[in-house]
């Protein structure tokens, strides 16, 4: 079986915009989508690499989104001052805040939040900026987003919450922060796996203990 597995968020449309590839020890089963068809994403497995592949932006991403993706905070501020919307997005619905969060650009994230960006904006796969901060394990951005009180129990297209994403990669600090902000550890994805189940599957036993104690 091929040991390389693609793990972006879920839909084929979303895959054209920002693709994250993980190398895993063994492939998991294809995750069913809520409609019953096989999703474009595969279940995560154990021992995947910590660094995501270089993401790719959608071809119709607006200028402010491209600037956010690149971490160009000066251009982002200039464009906002010129009237650009902080909610501008391509067909994938990834706003500048989502793109900056997915790339770890905290100055851009801060500037967008200060300009009133919708912290709960969701892309076509249902993921928010908080999902992406958890996925890449960027604690600075996760904490900044949480300080603005986002929805912490939002589920993406296959039912995954930011807590599940953080548990998958084993980021204890983000898991603790999400729990403190009211994240529900009992929420499961469409395959029936909770954050604790994913943490155990990926051998993050300290996260398992933390989540089990939080019930």
Backbone torsions as a table, in degrees:
resi	resn	phi	psi	omega
1	UNK	NA	141.5	178.6
2	UNK	-65.6	128.6	-176.0
3	UNK	-90.9	1.9	177.0
4	UNK	-97.3	132.5	-173.3
5	UNK	-132.4	135.3	-179.4
6	UNK	-90.6	127.7	-178.1
7	UNK	-131.1	69.2	164.2
8	UNK	-84.6	-168.4	165.9
9	UNK	-80.1	-160.3	-144.1
10	UNK	-92.2	-50.4	-163.9
11	UNK	-81.8	161.5	177.4
12	UNK	-62.1	-35.7	177.3
13	UNK	-62.5	-44.3	-178.5
14	UNK	-65.6	-30.8	-177.9
15	UNK	-63.6	-27.7	-179.3
16	UNK	-72.7	-15.5	-172.6
17	UNK	-98.5	-47.8	-175.7
18	UNK	-149.8	102.1	-171.7
19	UNK	-105.8	130.1	177.0
20	UNK	-117.9	119.3	-178.5
21	UNK	-105.9	130.7	176.6
22	UNK	-115.0	142.2	172.0
23	UNK	-96.1	123.7	-173.7
24	UNK	-116.9	160.8	-178.9
25	UNK	-70.8	-37.0	174.2
26	UNK	-152.9	151.1	-173.8
27	UNK	-78.3	146.1	175.2
28	UNK	-95.8	-177.6	177.8
29	UNK	-79.5	152.1	176.3
30	UNK	-65.9	133.5	-177.4
31	UNK	-81.3	130.9	178.0
32	UNK	-72.1	142.9	176.0
33	UNK	-83.8	165.9	-179.7
34	UNK	-60.2	-20.8	-179.4
35	UNK	-86.7	-4.1	177.4
36	UNK	96.3	-5.4	178.0
37	UNK	-90.4	164.4	178.8
38	UNK	-75.8	127.8	-178.3
39	UNK	-76.7	161.4	177.6
40	UNK	-75.7	-13.2	177.8
41	UNK	-97.3	151.9	176.7
42	UNK	-110.4	154.6	176.7
43	UNK	-61.0	142.1	178.1
44	UNK	-72.4	157.3	177.9
45	UNK	-128.5	-163.3	-174.5
46	UNK	-91.6	158.5	171.2
47	UNK	57.7	38.2	174.5
48	UNK	-79.5	159.0	-176.2
49	UNK	-66.1	153.5	-177.5
50	UNK	-80.5	-20.1	-175.4
51	UNK	-102.9	126.5	177.6
52	UNK	-74.1	156.6	173.6
53	UNK	-69.5	165.2	180.0
54	UNK	-62.4	121.4	179.6
55	UNK	-69.6	159.1	178.7
56	UNK	-123.1	130.8	179.5
57	UNK	-86.8	154.7	178.2
58	UNK	-66.8	147.7	-177.5
59	UNK	-63.7	-23.0	-179.4
60	UNK	-100.2	16.9	177.3
61	UNK	-62.3	128.1	-178.9
62	UNK	-68.7	167.7	-175.1
63	UNK	-57.2	-42.7	-178.7
64	UNK	-66.8	-32.5	176.5
65	UNK	-67.8	-40.9	177.9
66	UNK	-63.6	-41.8	178.9
67	UNK	-63.4	-41.2	178.3
68	UNK	-64.2	-42.3	179.9
69	UNK	-60.9	-37.6	-179.1
70	UNK	-82.2	-11.6	-177.4
71	UNK	81.2	21.6	-177.8
72	UNK	-87.4	83.7	-174.0
73	UNK	-67.0	-32.4	179.1
74	UNK	-63.1	-44.1	178.7
75	UNK	-67.5	-38.5	178.1
76	UNK	-60.4	-46.7	179.6
77	UNK	-64.9	-39.5	179.4
78	UNK	-63.8	-44.1	-178.4
79	UNK	-66.5	-38.6	176.8
80	UNK	-63.4	-42.9	178.7
81	UNK	-63.6	-28.4	179.9
82	UNK	-85.6	-0.3	175.9
83	UNK	106.3	3.3	179.2
84	UNK	-66.1	140.2	-179.7
85	UNK	-79.9	137.7	176.1
86	UNK	-71.0	-10.0	-179.5
87	UNK	-102.5	8.3	178.6
88	UNK	-60.7	137.6	-178.9
89	UNK	-157.5	159.5	173.5
90	UNK	-84.1	-164.0	-178.1
91	UNK	-64.4	-20.7	178.9
92	UNK	-79.1	-7.5	179.3
93	UNK	65.4	20.0	175.8
94	UNK	-84.2	109.9	179.8
95	UNK	-74.7	167.1	176.0
96	UNK	-53.9	-36.2	-179.7
97	UNK	-65.2	-41.6	177.5
98	UNK	-63.8	-43.6	-177.8
99	UNK	-66.1	-42.6	178.9
100	UNK	-66.1	-39.0	179.3
101	UNK	-66.3	-39.9	-179.6
102	UNK	-68.0	-21.6	-179.7
103	UNK	-102.7	-4.0	177.4
104	UNK	78.5	27.4	-178.0
105	UNK	-95.4	87.9	-172.1
106	UNK	-67.7	-33.9	179.0
107	UNK	-64.5	-38.6	178.2
108	UNK	-68.6	-43.7	177.4
109	UNK	-57.1	-45.2	179.8
110	UNK	-62.2	-44.3	-179.8
111	UNK	-64.1	-40.5	-179.5
112	UNK	-68.3	-40.9	177.8
113	UNK	-64.3	-40.2	178.6
114	UNK	-63.9	-28.5	179.3
115	UNK	-86.6	2.0	175.8
116	UNK	92.6	19.8	179.7
117	UNK	-58.8	143.1	179.4
118	UNK	-71.3	109.7	-175.9
119	UNK	-70.1	-20.0	-178.4
120	UNK	-101.6	11.8	178.4
121	UNK	-58.7	141.4	-177.0
122	UNK	-122.4	142.9	176.8
123	UNK	-85.0	-175.1	-174.9
124	UNK	-66.2	-17.4	177.2
125	UNK	-96.1	2.9	175.6
126	UNK	88.0	4.4	-177.9
127	UNK	-87.2	149.1	177.5
128	UNK	-110.2	175.8	175.7
129	UNK	-58.8	-36.8	179.8
130	UNK	-65.8	-38.2	173.3
131	UNK	-54.2	-49.6	-174.5
132	UNK	-68.7	-37.9	176.7
133	UNK	-61.9	-39.0	177.7
134	UNK	-68.1	-41.0	-176.7
135	UNK	-62.7	-39.9	-178.9
136	UNK	-90.1	-3.1	178.1
137	UNK	69.2	32.7	179.1
138	UNK	-91.3	97.7	-175.1
139	UNK	-66.5	-35.9	179.7
140	UNK	-60.2	-47.7	-178.6
141	UNK	-70.1	-40.7	178.3
142	UNK	-58.6	-46.0	-179.4
143	UNK	-66.1	-39.4	178.5
144	UNK	-62.8	-46.4	178.6
145	UNK	-61.6	-43.2	-179.7
146	UNK	-64.1	-29.6	178.5
147	UNK	-67.7	-15.7	177.2
148	UNK	-99.0	11.7	173.9
149	UNK	54.6	61.6	175.8
150	UNK	-77.7	171.8	171.7
151	UNK	-70.6	120.7	-175.9
152	UNK	-95.6	-15.4	-177.8
153	UNK	-105.7	18.4	178.6
154	UNK	-67.3	135.9	-179.4
155	UNK	-110.5	137.8	179.7
156	UNK	-80.6	-167.7	-172.8
157	UNK	-60.1	-27.4	178.2
158	UNK	-111.2	22.5	171.6
159	UNK	84.4	6.2	-177.3
160	UNK	-84.1	134.7	178.3
161	UNK	-98.8	166.2	172.2
162	UNK	-55.2	-35.5	178.8
163	UNK	-63.5	-41.9	177.5
164	UNK	-62.3	-43.3	-179.6
165	UNK	-63.0	-42.7	179.8
166	UNK	-66.1	-38.8	178.5
167	UNK	-66.0	-36.7	179.1
168	UNK	-58.8	-42.7	-177.0
169	UNK	-89.7	-9.1	176.3
170	UNK	81.0	31.3	179.6
171	UNK	-90.4	97.8	-174.5
172	UNK	-64.3	-39.7	-177.6
173	UNK	-63.6	-41.1	178.9
174	UNK	-70.7	-40.3	176.7
175	UNK	-58.1	-47.3	179.7
176	UNK	-60.9	-43.1	-179.2
177	UNK	-65.3	-40.0	178.9
178	UNK	-65.6	-42.5	177.4
179	UNK	-61.8	-42.0	179.4
180	UNK	-64.3	-28.6	179.9
181	UNK	-86.5	0.9	175.8
182	UNK	104.1	13.0	178.6
183	UNK	-62.4	137.3	-178.1
184	UNK	-92.2	112.1	-178.3
185	UNK	-72.7	-9.4	-177.5
186	UNK	-89.5	-8.5	178.7
187	UNK	-69.0	137.5	-177.7
188	UNK	-120.2	156.4	175.8
189	UNK	-81.6	-175.5	-175.6
190	UNK	-68.1	-16.0	176.9
191	UNK	-89.1	-1.1	178.9
192	UNK	88.2	8.1	-177.7
193	UNK	-93.1	128.7	174.2
194	UNK	-88.5	176.6	176.9
195	UNK	-59.0	-40.1	180.0
196	UNK	-64.1	-40.9	178.7
197	UNK	-63.1	-43.1	178.9
198	UNK	-65.8	-40.4	178.8
199	UNK	-62.2	-43.2	177.9
200	UNK	-64.3	-42.7	179.4
201	UNK	-59.1	-35.6	-178.7
202	UNK	-97.5	12.2	173.5
203	UNK	64.9	31.7	174.1
204	UNK	-96.7	75.8	-170.3
205	UNK	-68.7	-28.8	176.1
206	UNK	-66.3	-34.6	176.9
207	UNK	-69.9	-39.8	177.7
208	UNK	-57.1	-48.7	-179.3
209	UNK	-61.3	-43.0	-179.6
210	UNK	-62.1	-45.4	-178.7
211	UNK	-68.3	-40.8	-179.8
212	UNK	-65.3	-33.1	177.9
213	UNK	-72.9	-20.9	-175.1
214	UNK	-82.5	-6.6	-177.6
215	UNK	-69.3	NA	NA
